[in-house]
Amino acid sequence: MCRVPASTSRIGRVLLNAELVRRMEIAIRMSVQWLISRGRVSSCICVLTVALATYACSSPTGFGGPLDSTWSQWPTPEDAGFNQTGLEMLPEYLSTLNTTGLMVVVDGKVLLHYGDLEELSYVASVRKSILAMLYGPYVADGTVDLDQTLEELGMDDHGGLLEIERRATVRHLLTARSGVYHEASNSGDDSDSAPTRGSQDPGSYFLYNNWDFNAAGAAFELMTGGEIFDALMTDLAEPLGFEDFQRSRQEKSGNLDRSIYPAYHMWLSTRDMARVGQLMLQKGIWDGRRLIPESWLREVTSLVTHREQMNPASRRSGAFGYGYMWWIWDSPSVSPLYSGAYTAKGAYGQYITVLPALAMVVAHKTAVGDGRGYSSTSWSGYQGVLNRLLAAKCQASCN
């Protein structure tokens, strides 16, 4: 029989047991199919069931259980200002998603956690939001001039950039408003909806465009004289105390026959993603030390492109505008609890969301690759997690 640690709260027990049952059901179903194919069910099923029960009970994937981590935890949801009964609605919903890791932090302490928080995996376009953070200290000390143009930096690409495109600045790259519609080295953007090259003045038109983001990475390295992943390590991973960071796992990729600027892909764990969000919530201060200027974080999370200015037009029906590589909630129909909120979003289900009105950070992971395949947690699925968390917030008192 599975034994949940005595220190686990009631919400933790409910959610932990639900996850254990889900894991055991999946494992039994897969293993029985394998045994049937070999005609061994009658002789092995009893041993299999016992083994799977032991596996489920011993696997380190709790929701609300004790953490083997440097993070502090809230003793109960009520201590953090959340209703336990409301949070108990989460396990059934999570079982419908492809979530592999989830951490919810309130006022710097863990409210809930789920799945494998330590696994390093690809965080997709979350890399862009992290790059925006890395720019901050170098802008502040004058190393980086955001108003330098591509021409002044000597940046070009296959076939040559147009004269109008060379007038785009680094600031335009960071805000996806360069007007450069050269092919990017990697896919996963809105380039299929790009206007004709040379038709838009730099700064005048938003398009979520990987050429801009990859060129922003190249510009960072050109102006700082350093490498993005080294800056990730020294400027964020080390001072924030990342528990799982591996410099060797970070790597650039892309088709360099299409563009000379590769994507700077990052591999992070869920609990270290939460640290990134917590630094944003704390306005750039960690353990009393200023890592990123507050003025810079305020700038990157302020609207540059309002929702009604988003392109293609289909994006205008959503909830978001855009800042400096962060998505900003910008819809009158959303809850006031989203006031000032912003998020990093990556393909397949990678999210770091900051909700200042609740002093909350949510880090969500759907690990892909490395033999896992490419299952996904959609934004609408993840929004369901956020909605349930907000619904569980106590209005005046949890009593």
C-alpha positions in Angstrom: 0.0 0.0 0.0 1.3 3.5 -0.8 2.2 5.6 2.2 2.1 9.4 1.8 4.6 11.2 4.1 2.9 12.3 7.4 4.2 15.8 6.8 2.2 16.2 3.6 -0.9 18.5 3.8 -4.4 17.3 3.0 -4.2 19.0 -0.4 -0.9 17.3 -0.9 -2.3 13.9 0.0 -5.2 14.2 -2.3 -3.1 15.4 -5.2 -0.2 13.0 -4.5 -2.5 10.0 -4.4 -4.3 11.0 -7.6 -0.9 11.2 -9.4 0.2 7.9 -8.0 -3.0 6.2 -9.2 -2.7 7.8 -12.6 1.0 6.7 -13.0 0.1 3.1 -11.9 -2.8 2.9 -14.4 -0.7 4.1 -17.3 2.2 1.7 -16.4 -0.1 -1.3 -15.9 -1.9 -0.7 -19.2 1.3 -0.4 -21.2 2.9 -3.4 -19.5 -0.2 -5.7 -19.9 -0.2 -4.9 -23.6 3.4 -6.0 -23.8 2.6 -9.2 -21.8 -0.4 -10.1 -23.9 1.7 -9.8 -27.1 3.9 -12.6 -25.6 1.2 -14.8 -24.0 2.5 -14.3 -20.5 -0.4 -12.6 -18.7 -1.5 -15.4 -16.4 2.0 -16.1 -15.1 3.2 -12.5 -14.6 0.3 -10.2 -13.9 0.4 -10.6 -10.1 4.2 -9.9 -10.0 3.7 -7.0 -12.4 1.0 -5.4 -10.2 3.0 -5.6 -7.1 6.1 -4.2 -8.9 4.1 -1.3 -10.4 2.6 -0.4 -7.1 6.0 -0.3 -5.6 7.3 1.9 -8.5 4.4 4.3 -8.2 4.9 4.7 -4.4 8.6 5.2 -4.7 8.7 7.7 -7.6 9.6 11.3 -6.6 6.6 12.9 -8.3 4.4 14.4 -5.7 2.0 17.3 -5.8 2.3 19.2 -2.5 4.6 16.7 -0.8 7.9 17.6 0.9 10.5 19.0 -1.5 14.1 17.9 -1.8 15.1 21.4 -2.8 16.4 24.7 -1.5 12.9 26.2 -2.0 10.8 26.9 1.1 7.2 25.6 1.2 4.0 26.9 2.7 2.7 24.6 5.5 -0.9 24.8 4.2 -2.6 26.5 1.3 -4.5 28.7 3.8 -1.2 30.1 5.1 -0.6 31.4 1.6 -4.1 32.8 1.2 -5.6 30.0 -0.9 -8.5 27.7 -0.3 -7.6 24.1 0.1 -10.9 22.8 -1.2 -10.5 24.8 -4.4 -7.0 23.5 -5.0 -8.3 19.9 -4.6 -10.0 20.4 -8.0 -6.6 20.4 -9.8 -5.6 16.7 -9.9 -8.4 15.6 -12.2 -7.8 18.5 -14.5 -4.0 18.0 -14.6 -4.5 14.3 -15.5 -6.0 15.6 -18.9 -2.8 17.5 -19.7 0.7 16.5 -20.8 2.3 18.4 -17.9 5.6 16.9 -16.7 6.5 19.6 -14.2 4.7 22.3 -12.4 5.7 24.7 -9.6 3.5 27.4 -8.1 5.3 29.9 -5.9 3.5 32.5 -3.7 5.5 35.2 -1.8 8.7 33.2 -2.5 7.5 29.9 -1.1 6.2 26.9 -2.9 2.4 26.5 -2.8 2.2 23.4 -5.1 4.5 21.2 -7.1 3.9 18.4 -9.4 6.0 16.0 -11.5 9.7 16.0 -12.1 11.0 19.4 -11.1 14.7 18.5 -11.7 14.7 17.3 -15.3 16.5 19.4 -17.8 14.6 19.9 -21.1 14.1 22.2 -24.0 12.2 25.4 -23.0 11.6 26.6 -26.6 10.8 30.3 -26.9 11.1 30.9 -23.2 14.7 31.5 -24.3 13.7 34.8 -25.7 12.3 36.2 -22.5 15.4 35.1 -20.7 17.6 36.9 -23.2 15.6 40.1 -22.6 16.6 39.7 -18.9 20.2 39.2 -19.8 20.3 42.4 -21.7 19.5 44.5 -18.7 22.8 45.0 -16.9 24.6 45.7 -20.2 22.1 48.3 -21.2 22.5 49.9 -17.8 26.3 50.2 -17.9 26.4 51.4 -21.5 27.9 48.3 -23.0 24.8 47.9 -25.1 23.2 50.7 -27.1 19.7 49.6 -28.1 19.5 52.3 -30.7 22.4 51.1 -32.8 21.3 49.9 -36.2 22.1 46.7 -37.9 24.2 48.6 -40.4 26.2 50.2 -37.6 26.8 46.8 -36.0 27.8 45.3 -39.4 25.0 42.7 -39.2 23.9 41.2 -42.5 22.6 37.8 -43.7 22.5 35.6 -46.8 21.7 37.5 -49.9 22.1 40.8 -48.1 19.7 42.9 -46.1 17.8 45.6 -47.9 18.8 49.2 -47.2 15.5 49.8 -45.2 16.1 46.7 -43.2 19.6 47.7 -42.2 18.1 50.7 -40.5 16.4 48.5 -37.9 17.8 48.9 -34.4 18.5 46.4 -31.6 15.4 47.7 -29.8 13.3 46.8 -32.8 14.7 43.3 -32.7 13.8 42.9 -29.0 10.3 44.1 -29.6 9.7 42.1 -32.9 9.2 45.3 -34.9 12.4 45.3 -37.1 10.6 45.1 -40.5 13.2 42.5 -41.5 11.5 39.5 -43.1 14.5 37.5 -44.1 14.2 33.8 -43.6 15.1 32.6 -40.1 17.2 29.6 -39.3 14.4 27.9 -37.4 10.6 27.7 -37.6 7.9 28.3 -35.0 6.9 31.9 -35.7 4.5 33.9 -37.7 6.8 34.4 -40.7 4.2 32.8 -43.0 2.1 36.0 -42.5 5.0 38.4 -43.1 4.5 41.4 -45.3 6.7 41.8 -48.5 10.3 42.5 -47.7 11.0 46.2 -47.6 7.4 47.2 -47.2 7.5 48.2 -43.5 9.6 50.8 -41.9 11.6 49.6 -38.8 9.5 50.0 -35.7 6.2 50.4 -37.4 4.9 46.9 -37.6 4.8 44.0 -35.1 5.4 40.4 -36.3 6.4 37.5 -34.1 9.5 36.7 -36.2 12.4 34.3 -35.3 14.8 36.3 -37.5 14.4 39.2 -35.0 14.9 37.1 -32.0 17.9 35.2 -33.3 19.5 38.4 -34.5 18.9 39.8 -31.1 21.0 37.0 -29.7 23.8 37.7 -32.2 23.7 41.4 -31.4 24.0 40.6 -27.6 27.2 38.6 -28.3 28.6 41.2 -30.7 28.1 44.1 -28.3 29.1 42.4 -25.0 31.9 40.3 -26.5 30.6 37.3 -24.6 28.5 34.2 -25.3 24.8 34.0 -24.4 25.1 30.7 -22.5 28.1 32.0 -20.5 26.0 35.1 -19.5 23.1 32.7 -18.7 25.4 30.9 -16.3 27.2 33.8 -14.7 24.4 36.4 -14.6 21.5 34.2 -13.7 22.2 30.5 -13.0 25.0 31.1 -10.5 23.6 34.1 -8.5 20.1 32.6 -8.5 21.4 29.2 -7.2 20.0 27.1 -10.1 20.0 23.5 -8.8 20.1 21.7 -12.1 21.9 23.9 -14.6 24.4 22.3 -17.0 26.3 24.7 -19.3 27.1 21.8 -21.6 23.4 21.2 -22.3 22.8 24.6 -23.8 23.3 24.7 -27.5 22.6 26.7 -30.6 20.8 25.2 -33.6 19.2 26.0 -36.8 19.6 25.8 -40.6 22.5 28.1 -41.2 21.9 27.8 -45.0 18.8 29.8 -44.4 20.2 32.4 -42.0 23.6 32.9 -40.4 21.9 33.5 -37.0 21.1 30.3 -35.1 18.6 29.9 -32.3 20.1 29.9 -28.8 18.2 27.1 -27.3 18.2 26.6 -23.5 17.6 23.5 -21.3 16.3 24.2 -17.8 14.5 22.4 -15.0 11.0 23.4 -13.8 12.3 24.6 -10.4 15.0 26.7 -12.0 12.4 28.2 -14.4 10.5 29.2 -11.2 13.6 31.1 -10.0 13.7 33.1 -13.2 10.1 34.1 -12.6 10.7 34.9 -9.0 13.6 37.2 -9.9 11.2 39.0 -12.3 8.6 39.3 -9.5 11.2 40.6 -7.1 12.1 43.4 -9.6 15.7 42.1 -10.2 16.8 41.6 -6.6 17.9 38.2 -5.2 19.2 37.7 -1.7 19.6 41.4 -1.3 21.7 41.8 -4.4 20.6 43.7 -7.5 21.1 41.5 -10.5 19.0 43.4 -13.1 17.9 47.0 -13.0 14.3 47.5 -11.9 13.9 50.1 -14.6 14.9 47.6 -17.3 12.4 45.0 -16.0 9.7 47.6 -15.9 10.5 48.4 -19.6 10.6 44.9 -20.9 7.3 44.0 -19.3 5.5 47.2 -20.4 3.4 47.1 -23.6 5.1 48.1 -26.7 2.6 46.5 -29.0 -1.0 46.6 -27.7 -3.4 43.7 -28.4 -5.2 45.6 -31.2 -1.9 46.2 -33.0 -0.8 42.6 -33.1 -0.1 40.9 -36.4 -1.4 38.8 -38.0 -4.9 40.0 -37.2 -5.9 36.7 -35.7 -3.7 37.6 -32.7 -5.9 40.6 -31.9 -8.7 38.3 -30.5 -6.3 37.0 -27.9 -5.5 38.3 -24.4 -1.9 39.5 -25.1 0.1 42.4 -26.3 3.9 42.3 -26.4 6.8 44.0 -24.7 10.5 43.1 -25.0 10.2 39.3 -25.7 7.6 38.9 -22.9 3.8 38.5 -23.5 1.8 41.0 -21.6 -1.9 40.5 -20.6 -3.8 43.3 -22.4 -7.5 42.5 -22.5 -10.3 44.2 -20.6 -12.1 40.9 -20.2 -9.6 39.2 -18.0 -9.7 39.1 -14.2 -8.2 42.1 -12.2 -5.9 39.4 -10.7 -4.0 39.6 -14.1 -3.2 43.3 -13.6 0.4 43.8 -14.5 0.8 40.1 -15.3 3.1 38.8 -18.1 4.4 35.4 -19.3 7.1 33.7 -21.2 5.7 31.1 -23.7 7.4 28.2 -25.4 6.3 25.6 -27.9 4.9 22.3 -26.5 3.9 23.7 -23.2 6.8 25.7 -21.6 5.6 28.7 -19.5 6.9 31.1 -16.9 4.1 33.3 -15.7 4.3 36.2 -13.2 1.2 37.5 -11.5 2.2 40.5 -9.4 -1.3 41.0 -8.0 -1.0 37.6 -6.3 2.8 37.7 -5.7 2.7 34.4 -7.7 5.0 32.7 -10.1 3.9 29.6 -12.1 6.5 27.5 -13.9 5.1 24.8 -16.2 6.9 22.2 -18.3 6.0 19.7 -20.9 9.3 17.9 -21.5 9.9 16.9 -25.1 12.7 15.2 -27.0 15.3 12.9 -25.5 13.2 9.9 -26.5 10.0 11.4 -25.0 8.3 12.4 -28.3 6.6 15.7 -28.7 3.4 15.8 -26.8 2.1 19.3 -26.0 0.2 21.3 -23.4 -1.6 24.0 -25.3 -2.0 27.6 -24.0 -5.7 26.9 -23.4 -4.8 23.9 -21.3 -2.3 25.8 -19.3 -4.8 28.7 -19.0 -7.1 26.2 -17.3 -4.4 25.7 -14.6 -4.1 29.4 -14.0 -7.9 29.8 -13.9 -8.2 27.1 -11.2 -5.4 28.7 -9.2 -7.0 32.1 -9.3 -10.4 30.6 -8.4 -8.9 29.1 -5.2 -7.6 32.5 -4.0 -9.3 33.5 -0.7 -11.1 36.7 -1.2 -10.9 38.2 2.3 -10.1 35.4 4.7 -9.5 31.6 4.3 -11.5 31.0 7.5 
